[in-house]
Amino acid sequence: MTSDCVFCAQYSLSTKLKEKLRLTIDIPLELVSKPNPKRDKKTFKCDRSDITGQFFKQVSALRNSGGGALFVHIGGLDYADRNLHYFHELFDKPLNDLVDEGDLFIDTFTFLWLKDLETVENKSHEFLIIVVRASSRLSTPDYKTKVSTDHEITQPSGRTLCELLLKTRDIAKEDTVHEIDALPAEGRSVQFKYVKSEFEKIHASNIDDFVTYMWVSLRLREYITALSKNLNGGSYFVGIEETDNKFSNYVSKTFQRKGIQILPECKPLIQRELDAKITNCIKVYPDKGTPLIKCNFHNLQDENVYVIEVAVRPISGCVFYDRDGPEAYELKNKSVERISFPVWLTKCTNVQ
């Protein structure tokens, strides 16, 4: 994946570096400088997400293809500005996640200014060169799976994921279904969510939007991958609201069963839509064909008001929230290509 910018093409070909593999990327200055308070925050966040996705595809491809150089063009950067605070704020932590265990960030990535290497002044001050060292393992920007703590879900380390894929775990054989008369504590095996106002009433015309909202915005797909790693599975509840719990001298948190209104004919449709998401968007390895989730609808006595429980079965192996599995890249015929799951699995675990 290479920029169409004429300066990117010129400098990536002419600059004298020992690295033969070279890629380029154009990064808008507004994404790596102090955010403009007048700019729409949602658009800014989406634009940053898009550019970081492109950036890490290229870094991963270079890491997995013997190393190389990434020419970063920050158009409009002032000649006198060498402060990369906002650039490093955006990219350094996920870059550090790509460093091989036992290696250092400073030995894996080297940052150079093009204008220190080139006598030609035309736009060279706008270019940062990142020299990317080859990975001794498979460099994977996004494993597309999560693990639980009692506070949050997070991406596992490569070593942890490899162990999960290789060993057989003694998991529960039956679904874990909770009763909500007395709410279980939120933690590694239980997650509570509430919905925005437009989904407080579910009917046939908004089921698709509601399920997609749960799946993406409320991160159900990610929680399924994390809960499935618990030996007893876990439950994800929708319709439970978090509120302040005030004591005499401090404030804590509590949860209330508020529920959402669901017409009777919509309950099987919700299960069907979630099953379709599992089929089309989830990868289970090894896949033994066992249903991964079951929906339970807990009635709150008010007519058609329910808390939805998505009970997640434990899996010996790993569940990914991308049908193609983990996201890693390599260079083939000067093109950045995603590494297929069978190839990724073989390289990471030596499993055929």
C-alpha positions in Angstrom: 0.0 0.0 0.0 1.8 3.1 -1.2 0.7 6.8 -1.4 -0.1 8.4 -4.7 1.8 11.5 -3.6 4.5 12.5 -6.2 6.9 13.5 -3.4 6.4 10.2 -1.6 7.2 8.4 -4.8 10.3 10.6 -5.5 11.8 10.4 -2.0 11.1 6.7 -1.4 13.0 5.8 -4.6 15.9 8.3 -4.4 16.8 8.4 -0.7 20.0 6.5 0.1 19.2 3.9 2.8 20.3 0.4 3.2 16.7 -0.8 3.6 15.4 -2.0 0.2 11.8 -2.4 1.1 10.0 0.9 1.3 6.5 2.0 1.8 4.9 5.5 2.0 1.9 7.0 3.8 0.4 10.5 3.8 -0.8 11.6 7.2 -2.9 14.8 7.4 -1.2 17.3 9.7 -4.4 17.9 11.7 -4.4 14.3 12.9 -0.9 14.6 14.5 -1.2 18.1 15.9 -3.2 19.6 18.8 -6.9 18.8 18.1 -8.9 21.7 16.8 -11.8 22.3 19.3 -14.0 23.4 16.4 -13.7 20.1 14.5 -16.4 17.5 14.9 -15.0 15.0 17.5 -16.7 12.0 16.0 -15.2 12.7 12.5 -11.8 13.4 14.0 -11.9 10.1 15.9 -12.9 8.2 12.7 -10.2 9.9 10.6 -7.6 9.0 13.2 -8.8 5.4 13.3 -8.6 5.1 9.5 -5.1 6.5 9.3 -3.8 4.4 12.2 -5.3 1.3 10.5 -3.3 2.1 7.3 -0.2 2.9 9.3 -0.1 -0.4 11.1 -0.9 -2.4 8.1 2.3 -1.1 6.6 4.4 -1.5 9.7 3.2 -5.1 10.1 4.0 -5.8 6.4 7.5 -4.5 6.8 8.1 -6.3 10.1 6.9 -9.6 8.5 8.9 -9.2 5.3 12.4 -8.7 6.5 12.2 -5.1 7.6 12.3 -1.9 5.7 11.5 1.8 5.8 8.2 3.7 6.0 8.2 7.2 4.6 5.7 9.3 6.5 4.6 12.4 4.7 3.0 15.0 7.1 1.9 17.6 4.5 2.1 21.2 5.8 4.6 20.5 8.6 6.6 23.6 9.3 10.3 23.6 8.4 11.3 24.5 11.9 9.0 22.0 13.7 10.7 18.8 14.9 8.4 18.2 17.8 6.5 14.9 17.3 4.6 14.9 20.5 1.2 14.3 19.0 2.6 11.8 16.5 4.2 9.7 19.2 1.1 10.1 21.4 -1.0 8.5 18.6 1.4 5.8 17.4 4.0 4.8 20.1 1.9 2.6 22.3 0.5 0.4 19.5 4.0 0.4 18.0 5.4 -0.9 21.2 2.8 -3.7 21.2 4.5 -4.9 17.9 7.9 -5.2 19.6 9.0 -8.8 20.0 9.2 -10.1 23.5 12.7 -9.6 24.8 13.4 -6.7 22.4 13.2 -3.0 22.9 11.2 -0.3 21.2 14.4 1.8 20.5 16.0 -1.2 18.8 13.0 -2.0 16.7 12.0 1.4 15.3 14.4 4.2 14.3 13.0 7.7 13.5 14.9 9.9 11.0 14.2 13.2 9.4 14.4 13.1 5.6 15.9 16.6 5.5 18.9 15.4 7.5 19.6 12.9 4.7 18.7 14.8 1.6 20.2 18.0 0.2 17.1 18.7 -1.9 14.8 21.0 0.1 11.6 20.6 -1.8 9.1 19.3 0.8 11.8 17.1 2.4 11.2 18.7 5.8 7.7 17.2 5.8 9.0 13.7 5.8 9.7 11.4 8.7 11.4 8.0 8.0 10.7 5.1 10.3 13.2 2.3 9.9 11.4 -0.9 10.8 13.4 -3.9 12.0 12.3 -7.4 10.9 10.3 -9.4 13.4 11.6 -12.7 14.7 7.9 -13.8 15.1 4.8 -12.8 13.3 4.0 -9.1 13.9 0.3 -8.9 14.5 -1.3 -5.4 15.0 -4.7 -6.8 16.1 -5.3 -10.3 17.4 -9.1 -9.8 17.0 -9.7 -11.3 20.4 -9.9 -10.1 24.0 -9.2 -11.4 27.5 -10.9 -10.3 30.7 -9.8 -8.6 33.9 -12.3 -7.7 36.5 -12.3 -4.1 35.2 -12.0 -4.3 31.4 -11.3 -6.5 28.4 -7.9 -6.1 26.6 -5.8 -7.6 23.9 -3.8 -10.7 25.0 0.0 -11.0 24.4 1.2 -13.1 21.5 2.5 -15.7 24.0 -0.8 -15.9 25.8 -2.7 -16.4 22.6 -0.3 -19.1 21.4 -0.8 -21.0 24.7 -4.6 -20.8 24.3 -4.4 -22.2 20.8 -2.1 -25.0 21.7 -3.4 -26.4 25.0 -6.6 -28.2 25.9 -8.4 -26.5 28.8 -10.8 -28.2 31.2 -13.9 -26.1 30.5 -17.5 -26.4 31.8 -19.7 -28.6 29.7 -23.0 -26.7 30.2 -24.2 -23.2 29.7 -23.8 -20.7 32.5 -27.1 -18.9 32.9 -27.6 -16.3 35.6 -30.7 -15.3 37.5 -31.1 -11.6 38.0 -33.4 -11.4 41.0 -30.1 -10.7 42.8 -27.7 -9.3 40.3 -24.3 -11.0 40.0 -21.3 -8.8 40.4 -19.9 -7.3 37.3 -16.4 -8.6 36.6 -14.5 -11.1 34.4 -17.5 -13.3 33.7 -20.3 -10.8 33.8 -20.8 -7.6 31.9 -23.7 -5.1 32.1 -24.8 -2.6 29.4 -27.7 -0.2 28.9 -28.9 1.2 25.6 -29.4 4.7 24.1 -33.0 6.0 24.1 -33.8 4.9 20.5 -33.4 1.3 21.5 -35.4 1.3 24.7 -38.3 -0.1 22.7 -37.6 -2.9 20.3 -39.9 -3.8 17.4 -39.6 -5.5 14.1 -38.5 -2.4 12.2 -35.4 -1.7 14.4 -34.2 -5.2 15.3 -31.4 -5.2 12.7 -30.1 -1.8 13.9 -30.4 -2.9 17.5 -28.4 -6.0 17.1 -25.7 -4.1 15.1 -25.7 -1.5 17.9 -25.1 -4.2 20.5 -22.5 -6.0 18.3 -20.4 -2.9 17.5 -21.1 0.0 19.7 -21.7 -2.0 22.9 -18.8 -4.3 21.9 -20.8 -7.6 22.2 -18.5 -9.2 19.7 -15.4 -8.4 21.7 -17.0 -9.5 25.0 -18.0 -12.8 23.5 -14.3 -13.5 22.7 -13.3 -12.6 26.2 -16.1 -14.4 28.1 -15.5 -17.6 26.1 -12.0 -17.8 27.6 -13.4 -18.2 31.2 -13.6 -21.8 32.2 -17.3 -21.4 33.0 -18.0 -18.9 30.2 -19.9 -15.8 31.1 -22.9 -13.5 30.5 -23.4 -10.2 28.8 -26.6 -8.4 30.0 -28.4 -5.6 28.1 -30.9 -3.5 30.0 -29.0 -2.9 33.3 -28.0 0.6 34.1 -25.1 1.8 36.1 -25.8 4.6 38.7 -24.1 6.2 41.6 -24.4 4.6 45.0 -24.0 7.3 47.6 -22.8 6.4 51.1 -22.3 8.8 54.0 -18.8 9.8 53.1 -18.1 8.6 49.6 -19.8 7.6 46.3 -19.5 4.1 44.7 -21.4 2.4 41.8 -24.4 0.2 41.7 -26.5 -1.4 39.0 -30.3 -1.3 38.4 -32.4 -3.7 36.3 -34.2 -1.2 34.1 -34.9 -3.4 31.1 -36.0 -2.6 27.6 -39.4 -3.1 26.0 -39.4 -6.0 23.5 -42.5 -7.2 21.7 -43.0 -11.0 22.1 -42.5 -11.7 18.4 -39.2 -10.0 18.4 -37.4 -12.3 20.9 -36.8 -15.1 18.5 -35.8 -12.6 15.8 -33.1 -11.2 18.1 -31.7 -14.7 18.7 -31.8 -15.3 15.0 -29.9 -12.1 14.1 -27.3 -12.8 16.8 -26.8 -16.3 15.5 -26.3 -14.8 12.0 -23.6 -12.5 13.4 -21.9 -15.5 15.0 -22.0 -17.4 11.7 -20.8 -14.5 9.5 -18.5 -12.6 11.8 -17.0 -14.9 14.4 -14.2 -17.5 14.0 -13.8 -20.3 16.5 -10.6 -22.4 16.6 -10.9 -25.3 16.8 -14.5 -25.2 15.7 -16.4 -28.2 17.0 -19.8 -26.9 15.9 -21.1 -26.3 19.4 -23.4 -23.2 19.7 -21.4 -20.4 21.1 -24.2 -18.2 22.6 -27.7 -18.5 23.9 -30.2 -15.6 24.5 -32.2 -15.5 27.6 -34.9 -12.9 28.2 -35.5 -12.1 31.9 -38.9 -10.5 32.4 -39.1 -7.6 34.9 -42.8 -8.1 35.7 -43.8 -5.1 33.6 -45.4 -6.3 30.4 -42.9 -7.0 27.6 -40.0 -5.4 29.6 -36.9 -7.6 29.6 -33.2 -7.8 30.4 -31.4 -9.6 27.6 -28.8 -12.1 28.7 -26.3 -13.4 26.1 -24.9 -16.5 27.7 -21.5 -17.3 26.3 -20.2 -20.9 26.3 -16.6 -21.5 27.3 -14.2 -22.6 24.5 -11.0 -24.6 24.7 -9.1 -22.8 22.0 -9.9 -19.2 21.0 -12.7 -17.2 19.6 -12.0 -14.3 17.2 -14.4 -11.4 16.4 -13.2 -11.4 12.7 -14.1 -14.3 10.4 -10.6 -14.0 9.0 -8.9 -14.3 12.4 -6.0 -12.1 13.6 -4.9 -9.2 11.4 -1.3 -9.4 10.2 0.2 -8.3 6.9 3.2 -9.1 4.6 4.5 -7.7 1.3 3.8 -9.7 -1.8 4.8 -8.4 -5.2 5.2 -4.9 -3.7 1.6 -5.1 -2.4 0.5 -5.2 1.3 -1.6 -8.3 1.7 -3.3 -9.8 4.8 -1.9 -13.1 6.0 -4.5 -15.9 5.9 -5.5 -17.6 9.1 -4.0 -21.0 8.3 -0.6 -19.3 7.4 -0.8 -17.1 10.5 -1.6 -20.2 12.7 1.3 -22.2 11.3 3.8 -19.4 11.7 2.7 -18.6 15.3 2.2 -22.1 16.7 3.7 -24.5 14.1 0.2 -26.1 13.9 -1.0 -27.2 10.5 
